């Protein structure tokens, strides 16, 4: 998937409005986004799509979004 395809898929997801998470735990939002994008769940430290790492969090979350970690 390239950037243009990713952008199109994200726009399609946006049009859906509220989507219930596929899992209730803290990572459920990220798992749901990966599911909607057709990305197989993984726990490796490589980007999800080409050079792009997908990140998601709840609107009312006060947690820090980490892009780089040790």
N, C-alpha and C positions, 0 to 999 in steps of 0.2 A: 504494500500500500504506500503510495506517495503522499506528499503534502496536500495536493489537490483532492485526492480521494478521501483523505482524512477530514479535510475541511467540509466536504460534501456530506460525509457521514455525520459529523458533529452538527451540522445544520439540520439534518433529518431528525436527529435525536432532540434537538432544541424544540422543534415543532411539536413533538409529542407532549411537551409540558412535563408535569410531575410524573415520575416513574418510580414505583415502589422498588426498594432495593431487593436484590436477590438473596442477600444475607443481612442479618440484623446487627452483627458486630461492627466494631469501628471501621474495619476495612471494607464493609459492605458497599459503600458508595463507589469505591475504586473497582471492586469486583463487578458491580453493575455496569459501570462505564465500559470496562473491558468486554463484558458480555454483549452489550449493545453494539460495540464496535467489531465484534467477531474475533476478538483477541483471546487466544487460549491462556487460561490462568497459569502464571508461573511465579516463582519466588527467586528468580535469578536477578543479578544486578546489571543486566544488559537492557538497553532501550526496548520498548514494546514494539515500536514500528520504525524500522530503519534506524535513523539517528534520534528518534523522538521517544522520550519517556513520558507516558501518560500519567498525570497526577489529578486527583480529585479529592474534595472534602466537602462536608456539609456546610451550608450557608452559615449556620449559627455556631460553627465550631471555632473555638479559640486556640486550637492546636496549631503548631508551627508546621508549615509545609516545607519539608526538607528536599532540596534539589540535589545536594551533595552531602554525603556522609562519610565518615571515616571507615 
